[in-house]
Amino acid sequence: MLIKIETTVDAPIERVWQYWTIPDHITQWNYASADWHTPWAKNNLVPGGEFVSRMEAKDGSMGFDFGGTYDEVVEFRKIAYTIGDGRKVRVSFSESDQGTRVVEEFETEDENSAEMQRQGWQAILNNFKRYTESN
């Protein structure tokens, strides 16, 4: 199943792109709830390049690495990648009168409900919007 989420960020596309792709920024927004965080991230933003973010509960009770390999990178426009478990993700960026529209499409996994996955990914995207607009 493919899920689509989106937001519009009140910021220029160049800043949106930087905050989405630079590890020092990724660690500031890449979590679904306030009791989680991303202590580190690595990103080789080229086709065939790999990325990984460490996502952990702040209390240390659990954590996991989220990573994959880039399939396509078009600066300021599109990022497509394959997650380590084989699922595909596509993120597109476009300019609008309200700022930069970010649309993310991802294949679901079988462990959690589609709605839970939608809510989690949307929460991370909402954090990205807040972080980018406030910096």
trRosetta pair geometry for C-beta under 8 A, 3 or more apart (Angstrom, degrees):
i j d omega theta_ij theta_ji phi_ij phi_ji
1 107 7.1 129 72 -155 43 61
1 108 4.6 1 67 20 97 124
1 114 5.6 -43 100 -105 151 131
2 105 5.8 9 -178 -178 105 103
2 106 7.3 164 -150 84 63 26
2 107 5.9 -39 -95 -94 65 60
2 108 7.6 -141 -80 -11 18 84
3 105 7.0 170 84 -150 43 56
3 106 5.8 -19 58 62 90 76
3 107 7.9 144 15 -111 78 12
3 108 6.0 81 -16 -59 112 96
3 114 6.3 169 -71 -169 124 95
3 117 6.3 168 3 107 162 111
3 118 5.1 -140 -164 -89 142 89
3 121 7.1 130 105 46 131 148
4 103 6.6 -7 -167 -174 99 96
4 104 7.3 158 -152 84 51 47
4 105 4.8 -16 -99 -99 78 85
5 103 7.6 166 87 -154 42 52
5 104 5.2 -14 63 62 88 96
5 105 8.0 171 22 -81 60 40
5 118 6.5 156 -69 -156 114 75
5 121 5.5 174 7 111 153 108
5 122 4.7 -148 -144 -86 141 83
5 125 5.7 179 126 4 126 158
6 101 6.6 3 -174 -176 116 90
6 102 6.3 170 -150 89 67 54
6 103 4.4 -15 -100 -105 110 69
6 104 6.9 173 -81 19 54 67
6 125 7.6 -128 -147 167 9 155
7 101 7.7 179 95 -148 36 53
7 102 5.6 -3 59 56 78 98
7 125 5.3 165 -6 149 126 111
7 126 6.6 161 -82 -88 150 54
7 128 7.6 151 56 76 145 102
7 129 4.8 -93 145 -67 149 135
8 96 6.3 -60 -134 53 126 134
8 98 4.8 35 151 103 145 122
8 99 5.3 126 165 61 89 103
8 100 6.9 161 -158 79 63 36
8 101 5.0 -29 -101 -95 83 67
8 102 7.5 167 -96 16 31 71
8 129 7.9 62 80 -125 31 125
9 16 5.2 139 73 -103 143 118
9 99 5.1 -131 92 135 46 135
9 100 4.9 -19 59 62 95 92
9 101 8.0 180 17 -83 71 19
9 102 6.2 38 -11 -10 110 115
9 128 7.5 -70 -84 124 132 89
9 129 5.0 -148 -97 -127 88 76
9 132 5.1 0 -162 90 136 139
9 133 6.2 -148 -163 -57 81 93
10 98 6.7 -73 -92 163 77 72
10 99 4.2 -127 -107 -69 33 146
10 133 5.2 55 57 -117 93 112
11 15 4.7 -95 163 81 118 125
11 16 5.4 145 91 -56 111 87
11 19 7.9 23 111 9 160 140
11 99 5.7 50 26 -160 40 118
11 100 6.0 -45 74 13 71 115
11 132 5.1 -111 6 149 157 107
11 133 6.0 -139 -41 -91 109 58
12 15 5.1 89 64 10 82 101
12 16 7.0 -148 98 -6 40 90
12 99 7.8 -103 -64 -154 24 73
12 100 6.9 66 160 -43 17 118
13 16 5.4 -54 -144 39 36 116
13 17 6.1 41 156 -23 68 105
13 76 5.2 68 142 -157 120 102
13 93 5.8 122 -148 153 102 119
13 94 7.8 -46 -104 -177 129 9
13 95 5.3 -73 -45 -73 126 94
13 100 4.6 144 -90 -104 66 125
14 17 5.8 -53 -150 34 28 113
14 18 6.6 27 153 -17 62 106
14 76 6.7 -28 -86 -102 56 116
15 18 5.6 -53 -147 37 34 112
15 19 6.1 27 158 -14 68 109
15 132 6.6 131 132 -165 102 101
16 19 6.1 -60 -144 41 26 105
16 20 6.2 26 156 -20 63 112
16 93 6.1 159 110 -142 128 129
16 99 7.9 123 -57 159 133 99
16 100 4.2 -115 -21 82 160 160
16 102 6.7 -155 -179 -63 131 116
16 132 6.0 45 -107 -160 64 152
17 20 5.8 -61 -147 37 26 111
17 21 6.1 -7 166 4 64 120
17 75 7.0 56 -161 -170 151 68
17 76 5.2 -63 -65 -96 149 60
17 93 6.4 100 -77 164 87 179
18 21 6.4 -81 -142 48 22 93
18 22 5.4 2 180 -10 70 121
18 25 6.7 106 134 -9 74 159
19 22 6.9 -44 -105 36 21 98
19 25 4.3 -138 -143 172 57 150
19 29 7.4 48 166 8 105 143
19 128 7.1 136 128 -164 113 87
19 131 6.8 169 -175 110 132 106
19 132 4.6 159 84 -100 168 99
19 135 7.4 136 -103 71 132 127
20 25 7.5 -21 -9 105 15 130
20 26 7.7 46 179 -85 27 85
20 79 7.7 -167 136 -1 130 149
20 91 7.5 179 -174 140 143 152
20 93 7.8 -138 2 -72 161 133
20 102 7.6 174 -85 -122 138 138
20 128 6.9 42 -96 -157 77 132
21 25 7.8 37 58 59 38 123
21 26 7.6 -33 172 -56 7 109
21 43 6.1 174 -176 148 66 154
21 45 5.2 24 -164 -80 122 152
21 79 7.7 179 -87 -77 108 149
22 25 4.7 69 74 15 93 108
22 26 6.8 -167 88 -17 42 88
22 43 7.3 -148 -125 54 18 142
23 26 5.2 -51 -136 32 36 116
23 27 6.5 37 166 -22 67 100
23 40 7.4 6 -179 -176 119 61
23 41 4.1 -171 -141 88 87 94
23 42 6.1 7 -96 -96 140 25
23 43 5.3 -172 -59 8 90 105
24 27 6.5 -50 -154 28 26 110
24 28 7.5 25 147 -20 54 108
25 28 5.6 -60 -162 29 42 115
25 29 7.0 -4 160 10 74 108
25 131 7.4 138 -171 138 87 131
26 29 7.0 -88 -153 49 30 83
26 30 5.0 16 174 -26 75 132
26 38 6.5 -81 134 113 81 151
26 41 4.1 -58 91 54 131 171
26 43 6.9 136 -20 -38 152 135
26 53 6.0 -121 149 -102 127 126
27 30 6.6 -48 -104 30 22 109
27 37 7.7 35 -175 170 77 89
27 38 4.7 -142 -131 98 57 98
27 39 6.8 -4 -144 166 117 9
27 40 6.4 -12 -94 -106 127 20
27 41 5.4 -152 -57 0 83 108
27 53 7.7 -175 -84 -144 64 103
28 131 5.3 137 122 -148 107 142
28 135 8.0 42 130 -39 158 156
29 124 7.3 103 144 -171 83 69
29 127 4.5 158 -166 129 82 98
29 128 4.6 107 149 -90 145 53
29 130 7.5 163 -124 64 111 83
29 131 4.0 -111 -77 5 118 153
29 132 7.5 -2 -65 -32 159 78
30 38 4.2 22 77 -24 106 154
30 41 6.8 94 26 -71 155 138
30 53 5.4 -70 134 -178 157 156
30 55 6.9 -108 131 -91 100 100
30 124 6.2 23 -145 -154 48 112
30 127 7.5 -176 -66 96 16 134
30 128 7.8 43 -75 -73 57 94
31 34 7.8 106 116 -94 128 19
31 36 4.1 -180 -159 100 117 99
31 37 5.4 -47 -63 -101 151 27
31 38 5.8 -152 -52 -24 93 87
31 55 6.5 154 -103 -141 77 98
31 124 6.7 170 74 -108 14 86
31 127 6.4 113 60 -75 65 179
32 36 6.2 32 43 46 70 144
32 119 8.0 77 -165 124 124 73
32 120 4.6 -32 -120 -153 149 75
32 121 7.9 -36 -100 -56 112 21
32 123 4.2 72 -156 89 74 129
32 124 5.3 -47 -84 -53 68 84
32 127 7.7 -135 -108 -14 24 134
33 36 5.5 82 61 12 72 103
33 123 6.6 -9 -60 159 64 150
35 57 6.1 -2 139 -152 92 81
35 58 5.4 -119 -172 20 54 109
35 59 7.1 -12 -176 -10 102 98
36 55 6.3 11 178 -178 120 90
36 56 6.7 165 -153 89 75 34
36 57 5.7 -54 -99 -102 72 45
36 58 6.5 -144 -100 -26 17 80
37 55 7.7 179 93 -148 30 55
37 56 6.3 -23 64 65 72 80
37 58 5.6 72 -2 -80 109 87
38 41 6.0 23 156 -51 124 105
38 53 5.1 -25 -150 178 127 110
38 54 6.2 134 -157 75 66 58
38 55 5.5 -31 -95 -95 81 63
38 56 7.6 135 -103 19 32 75
39 54 5.4 -37 52 87 88 120
39 56 6.2 3 -9 24 109 126
40 53 7.5 -174 100 -147 48 53
40 54 5.2 36 55 24 80 117
41 51 7.4 2 -178 -175 92 92
41 52 7.1 -173 -149 97 56 49
41 53 4.2 -8 -108 -106 96 83
41 54 7.3 -140 -73 17 54 68
42 50 7.7 18 109 108 108 87
42 51 6.5 -177 95 -148 64 51
42 52 5.3 15 49 51 98 84
42 53 7.9 -165 26 -73 55 48
43 49 7.8 58 171 138 53 123
43 51 4.5 17 -115 -119 67 103
44 49 3.3 -141 112 -169 94 116
44 50 5.6 37 40 49 116 53
44 51 6.6 -152 31 -68 62 66
44 70 7.7 -135 94 4 73 123
45 49 6.0 -73 -16 82 4 150
45 51 7.4 43 -74 -70 65 118
45 70 6.6 103 -146 -61 43 159
45 73 5.7 129 170 -128 80 154
45 79 7.6 -59 -147 -118 100 121
46 49 4.1 97 52 -26 73 126
46 70 6.4 151 85 69 28 143
46 73 6.2 -104 -127 28 26 146
47 70 5.5 -118 -111 113 33 102
47 71 6.5 0 -137 162 86 20
47 72 6.0 13 -97 -100 107 32
47 73 5.8 -142 -50 13 71 93
48 69 6.6 -17 -151 -176 28 108
48 70 6.6 -37 22 70 23 85
49 69 7.1 160 84 -152 31 66
49 70 5.0 12 57 25 80 120
49 73 7.9 3 33 -24 118 142
50 67 6.5 28 178 177 95 114
50 68 7.1 -163 -145 106 70 27
50 69 5.3 -38 -96 -97 71 70
50 70 7.6 -143 -79 -1 23 80
51 67 5.7 -168 97 -142 56 78
51 68 6.4 -4 55 56 87 63
51 69 7.9 167 17 -92 73 25
51 70 7.1 74 -12 -44 107 94
51 81 7.2 -37 29 -138 120 159
52 65 5.3 -7 -168 -175 112 109
52 66 6.9 151 -154 79 57 43
52 67 3.3 -18 -99 -88 78 127
53 65 7.2 153 76 -157 38 59
53 66 5.1 -17 60 61 90 96
53 67 7.0 166 16 -72 56 73
54 63 6.5 19 177 173 87 122
54 64 7.9 -178 -151 96 55 28
54 65 5.6 -34 -99 -100 64 71
54 66 8.0 172 -92 19 16 73
55 63 6.2 178 96 -154 50 75
55 64 5.8 -11 62 62 94 71
55 65 7.6 151 19 -108 75 20
55 66 5.6 35 -6 -9 120 114
56 60 7.0 3 171 -108 120 42
56 62 7.2 179 -149 101 62 45
56 63 3.3 -13 -105 -103 81 122
56 64 7.9 162 -80 16 58 43
57 60 6.6 -88 85 9 88 11
57 61 4.8 -30 76 48 146 86
57 62 5.0 62 -2 51 120 73
57 63 6.4 -125 13 -63 68 76
60 63 7.7 -40 -146 -26 42 117
66 83 7.4 -46 -169 -141 78 107
67 83 7.4 122 92 -152 32 63
67 84 5.4 54 79 -42 77 116
68 81 4.8 113 106 154 127 114
68 82 5.2 -166 -173 93 120 46
68 83 4.3 -87 -74 -114 133 30
68 84 5.4 -126 -86 -37 68 59
68 89 7.6 130 55 24 165 117
69 81 6.3 172 86 -158 35 89
69 82 5.5 -8 58 56 85 93
70 73 5.5 5 177 -44 138 107
70 79 6.9 -70 -132 -163 105 87
70 80 7.2 100 -164 80 66 53
70 81 4.9 -52 -105 -98 47 97
71 80 4.5 -58 67 109 106 99
71 81 5.7 175 4 -104 84 31
71 82 5.9 84 -46 -20 113 91
71 88 7.7 -10 -4 -135 151 96
72 78 6.4 -13 118 119 110 111
72 79 7.2 171 91 -152 68 29
72 80 4.1 29 44 40 98 111
73 78 7.4 -179 -147 95 27 68
73 79 5.7 13 -112 -113 71 72
73 80 7.8 -137 -61 31 46 65
74 77 4.2 -42 109 67 109 114
74 78 4.3 33 41 46 109 93
74 79 7.8 -141 34 -62 63 45
76 93 6.1 -113 175 90 46 131
77 92 6.8 -23 166 -151 58 74
77 93 5.9 -135 -127 59 16 87
77 94 7.5 45 -135 -78 66 67
78 90 7.0 -18 -163 -169 98 91
78 91 7.0 154 -154 85 49 57
78 92 5.2 -12 -101 -108 80 72
78 93 7.1 -147 -62 21 39 78
79 90 7.4 164 88 -154 51 46
79 91 4.6 -1 58 56 95 104
80 88 7.2 -6 -172 -170 94 96
80 89 7.1 172 -151 91 51 54
80 90 4.7 -8 -106 -107 87 80
80 91 7.6 -169 -75 25 44 63
81 88 7.6 165 90 -151 38 55
81 89 5.4 -10 61 60 81 98
82 86 6.5 -21 -176 -145 108 30
82 87 7.1 156 -157 79 63 35
82 88 5.8 -33 -102 -97 71 63
82 89 7.7 168 -93 19 23 77
83 86 7.0 -31 73 40 76 22
83 87 4.6 2 38 59 118 88
83 88 7.7 -137 6 -68 83 15
83 89 6.4 75 -39 -14 97 114
85 109 6.7 27 103 -106 154 119
87 106 6.6 48 148 -178 121 86
87 107 4.1 -152 -157 72 97 110
87 108 7.6 -150 -132 64 140 12
87 109 6.4 -84 -51 -70 147 82
88 106 7.4 -172 98 -142 50 52
88 107 5.3 71 46 -10 70 120
89 104 6.9 -10 -171 -170 99 91
89 105 7.0 164 -155 87 51 54
89 106 4.4 -3 -109 -104 87 90
89 107 7.3 -112 -66 14 59 75
90 104 7.4 167 88 -152 48 46
90 105 4.9 -2 57 56 93 101
90 106 7.8 -172 25 -72 56 53
91 102 6.7 -10 -170 -169 98 90
91 103 7.1 161 -154 83 49 49
91 104 4.9 -8 -104 -104 83 79
91 105 7.8 -169 -74 24 41 63
92 101 8.0 -1 107 108 88 90
92 102 7.5 163 82 -151 49 43
92 103 4.8 -7 55 57 96 99
93 100 5.9 -7 -166 -179 94 111
93 101 7.2 152 -155 79 42 56
93 102 5.8 -8 -102 -101 72 71
94 100 7.2 153 76 -159 32 64
94 101 4.9 -16 63 57 86 105
94 103 7.8 9 11 2 105 108
95 99 7.8 -110 -146 144 61 26
95 100 6.0 -39 -101 -104 54 67
95 101 7.6 -174 -92 14 4 84
96 99 6.5 3 62 55 85 40
96 100 7.3 150 21 -107 80 17
96 101 5.1 62 -12 -30 124 108
98 101 7.8 72 68 -63 102 85
102 125 6.8 -171 102 -154 124 110
102 128 7.4 -72 78 108 167 136
102 129 7.9 -152 34 -76 131 91
104 121 6.7 -145 105 164 135 121
104 125 6.3 -148 14 -85 137 132
106 117 7.8 -131 93 158 120 120
106 121 6.4 -161 30 -115 141 161
108 114 5.1 -49 -106 -109 157 82
108 117 5.3 150 -127 57 93 167
109 112 6.7 51 76 32 97 82
109 117 7.1 157 32 -94 79 140
112 116 4.5 -104 166 85 111 130
112 117 5.5 136 96 -54 113 88
112 120 7.9 26 124 -3 157 141
113 116 4.5 95 59 4 86 103
113 117 7.0 -152 94 -4 46 85
114 117 5.7 -57 -151 38 33 112
114 118 6.3 37 151 -23 67 105
115 118 5.5 -49 -145 34 34 114
115 119 6.3 33 156 -18 65 105
116 119 5.8 -55 -148 37 30 110
116 120 6.3 29 154 -18 64 108
117 120 5.8 -57 -146 38 30 110
117 121 6.2 22 161 -11 67 109
118 121 6.3 -61 -144 42 25 103
118 122 6.0 22 158 -17 63 114
119 122 5.8 -59 -141 41 26 110
119 123 6.2 32 157 -26 63 105
120 123 5.7 -51 -148 30 28 112
120 124 6.8 26 154 -15 62 102
121 124 5.8 -52 -153 35 35 111
121 125 6.4 35 149 -17 66 106
122 125 5.4 -54 -147 40 36 113
122 126 6.2 40 152 -22 67 103
123 126 5.6 -50 -147 35 31 113
123 127 6.6 36 151 -20 62 101
124 127 5.6 -50 -152 33 34 114
124 128 6.6 40 148 -22 64 102
125 128 5.4 -48 -151 31 36 117
125 129 6.6 40 150 -21 64 101
126 129 5.5 -48 -150 32 36 114
126 130 6.5 35 153 -16 65 104
127 130 5.7 -55 -148 38 33 110
127 131 6.1 30 157 -17 67 109
128 131 5.9 -58 -144 39 27 109
128 132 6.1 21 161 -16 65 112
129 132 6.1 -61 -144 39 23 106
129 133 6.1 15 163 -12 63 114
130 133 6.2 -64 -144 41 24 105
130 134 6.1 4 165 -6 63 117
131 134 6.3 -73 -145 44 23 99
131 135 6.2 -3 167 -1 64 121
132 135 6.5 -75 -140 45 23 97
